[in-house]
Amino acid sequence: HITTTILQEMQHIFTKYFPSLVLVQGDTTTAMATGLAAFYSRIPIGHIEAGLRTGDIASPYPEEFNRVSLGIMSTYHFTPTVQATAHLLSEGKKRETIFCVGNTVVDALRIIENKIINQSLIIDHRIKNFFNTAFVQAQRTVLFTMHRREAFTEGIVTMLTALKKFALHNPD
């Protein structure tokens, strides 16, 4: 349903506005369906976060399929890493269509960090207190996120077990 709805709606938008380039980010079904609508409308596609590969079309599902599909449809490939660039080159993409631009999540974290440093972003006092206490006690802090559906099954147990093992072997 998601793919069909997005495909139809984006085709309406492209017919109305006919952009000269469509940028899609990531590996979601939304990104893939938007790319497909652009492809059908003969609009060039730029894929941000291109070239990420696991080599297993079913894992993560359906994201790996979406990545590979976008790689086929895209005119331009904006990769986050040198390895992602290498993946695309090994798939036969032309070097002049690939741009290694870095990781948008890392960029976003740096922007937020600068806002915190410049005090243009207000941080909840509980968060400040937590980090201030950790700093005074010379405790290290790890930020860990999981956002894929695999995190809600045995994946989260595996990751938390690994984090626990790491913490036990690295008490600082």
C-alpha positions, 0 to 999 in steps of 0.5 A: 500500500505504501509503495502504491500510494507514494508512487501515485502521489509523487507522479501527480506532484511531478506532473504538476511541477516537473522538477529537473532533479529529484533527491531521495535520501536513505533506504526507505520504501518512501525513498524507493517509491519516490525514486521510481516515480521520478524514473517513470517521469524521466526525471534524474534522481540523486540518491543521498546515502548511496552505495550502502550494501550488505550483500544480502537482498533480504537483510535488512528487509526491505531496505537492502532491496530499496538501496539496490533499486535506487542504485539502478535508477539513480543518475547521481550517487551521493555516498557517505563513505569511501566503501560505499563509493567502492560498492557502486564502482564495483557495480559498474557505476561511472565514477563521474556520477559518484560523489563521496559527501560524507554521512548526513547523520554525522553532519546533523550531530555536528550541527547540533553540537555547534548549536549547543556550544554556541548556546543557540539550542536549549538543553533540558536541565536533566540531560545537562545534569546527567552529563555534568555528573558523568564528566565530574566523575570522569565517566565515559558516555556512550550514545547508542541508537537502533532504528531498524525493525530488527531492533525489536526482536532478537536484534536488540538482545544481541546488541544490548548483550554486546554493549554489556560485554563491552562495558564489563571489559572497559569499566572506564 
